[in-house]
Amino acid sequence: MSCYKNADAQRIRSSGGAVRVTLGTTTDNRGNGGTSLPCLGCYVQAALANSAVVSMNIDTAASASVGIELGKQTTGNADAACQALWVPIDDVASLYFYGTDNDIIDILYFTGGS
């Protein structure tokens, strides 16, 4: 008898990809540039070189006061707020970001497959 009986058997999918979002001066900074990219979920992380905290929202534009903060990474900062955030979403384009011009968001997404 396995000690994993009735345990959740989720595992990392073997198909998917990554996209990078470079923030502009507007609040319409969307995952994958707004082009639909269906997925089973994704990890979202603000880049190390960003100059400010970035906010993220789903299906509605993010702003300084709307959305959650992804956190600002700094060298040697291992705070949980700066780790990649799992977002169980079905389309990368549903993510909206707000931050300083030229800040970067990295998105690792998973699609079907095993």
C-alpha positions in Angstrom: 0.0 0.0 0.0 1.3 3.4 -1.0 1.8 6.1 1.6 0.4 8.5 -1.0 -3.0 7.0 -1.3 -5.7 9.7 -1.6 -2.9 12.4 -1.8 -3.1 15.1 -4.4 -1.0 14.0 -7.3 -0.6 17.4 -9.1 2.6 17.8 -11.0 4.2 20.4 -13.2 2.9 20.1 -16.8 5.3 19.3 -19.5 3.8 21.9 -22.0 3.6 25.6 -21.8 5.9 28.5 -22.2 7.0 31.9 -20.9 6.1 35.5 -21.9 7.6 38.7 -20.7 5.5 41.9 -20.2 7.3 45.2 -20.3 5.1 47.9 -18.7 4.2 51.0 -20.6 2.9 54.3 -19.3 -0.8 53.2 -19.5 -2.8 51.0 -17.1 -3.6 48.6 -20.0 -0.5 46.4 -19.5 -1.9 42.9 -20.1 -0.3 39.5 -20.1 0.8 38.4 -23.6 0.1 42.0 -24.8 -3.7 41.3 -24.6 -3.6 38.5 -27.2 -5.4 35.5 -25.9 -3.1 32.7 -24.6 -5.2 29.9 -23.0 -3.5 28.1 -20.1 -4.2 25.9 -17.0 -2.5 28.5 -14.8 0.7 30.4 -14.5 3.5 31.7 -12.3 3.9 35.5 -12.2 7.0 37.3 -11.0 8.3 40.8 -11.1 11.8 41.1 -12.5 14.8 41.8 -10.2 15.7 45.1 -12.0 12.3 46.7 -11.5 12.3 50.2 -10.0 9.0 49.9 -8.1 6.4 47.6 -6.8 4.1 46.3 -9.5 0.4 45.7 -9.0 -1.6 42.9 -10.7 -5.3 42.5 -11.3 -7.5 40.0 -13.2 -10.0 41.1 -15.9 -9.8 44.8 -15.0 -6.9 47.3 -15.3 -4.6 47.4 -12.3 -3.6 50.7 -10.7 -1.7 52.0 -7.7 -4.8 51.3 -5.6 -6.4 48.4 -7.5 -5.0 44.9 -7.5 -2.4 43.0 -5.5 1.2 44.0 -5.1 3.7 41.5 -6.6 6.5 42.9 -4.5 9.9 44.5 -5.5 12.8 42.2 -5.6 16.2 43.3 -4.5 19.5 41.4 -4.5 19.6 39.1 -1.5 15.9 39.6 -0.7 14.2 36.2 -0.3 10.9 37.5 1.1 7.9 35.4 0.1 6.3 38.5 -1.4 9.0 38.4 -4.0 8.7 34.8 -5.0 6.7 33.7 -8.1 3.0 33.8 -7.5 0.8 30.9 -8.8 -2.3 32.2 -10.5 -4.9 29.5 -11.4 -6.2 31.3 -14.5 -7.3 30.1 -17.9 -5.9 32.9 -20.1 -2.7 34.8 -19.6 -4.3 37.8 -21.4 -6.7 38.2 -18.4 -3.9 39.5 -16.2 -3.4 43.3 -15.9 -0.3 45.0 -14.5 0.5 48.5 -13.2 3.9 49.8 -12.3 6.7 52.1 -13.5 7.4 52.5 -17.2 9.7 49.8 -18.5 9.3 47.5 -15.4 9.2 43.8 -16.4 6.9 41.0 -15.4 7.8 37.4 -16.2 5.0 34.8 -16.7 5.5 31.1 -16.9 2.3 29.4 -18.1 1.2 25.8 -18.4 -1.1 24.3 -21.1 -2.6 20.9 -21.6 -0.4 17.9 -21.9 1.1 15.8 -19.1 
